Amino acid sequence: LHLLSERVWTLQALERRNFEPEAPSRLKIFDVLNECRDSLADLASRRRIVISIDPELQLWPAPYLDRRWFTQVLLNLLDNAIKYSAPETEVRVDGKHDANEWRISVGNRGIPIMPDEICKIFDRFYRSPMAQQYVREGSGIGLFLVKKFAERYGNIAARSDPIAGGRDYLTIFTLLIRKET
């Protein structure tokens, strides 16, 4: 409920064009990810999903980001990964960085995003027919807000590939954050 209210608040502020991000502060990405994992622990537990965060993220330097918005983005990505995962699987958060950007990937094993829907999933209120069939609750706001954050700080990409020998797909969202932000 809290995540949904945050989504609606941010969406309304964006629509009124008076959305002002909080002053950026140095954020330890690993710590924010752990907070998000803890917030979603009940949902993950009910679905018997394990959320694994690459321990190498602890070693990353702390970028300057808007804490509230960045946390909301990570919560949205993790929440979707949990909801659309097959039960008793893993949601995996990995990261890489270089001189220009941080790349945070959230991957899950479950239902696919069809190739013709990859460009639509970030549209406001869009939910794929398969997503609606698999998970009833959802607003179509979360990935729209992820995209808005990404447009300001970098980029977002998604892909969904079949897993050999099964009917599940590996779906990965990769958030790219420019280091100059």
Disulfide bonds with the S-S distance in Angstrom:
none
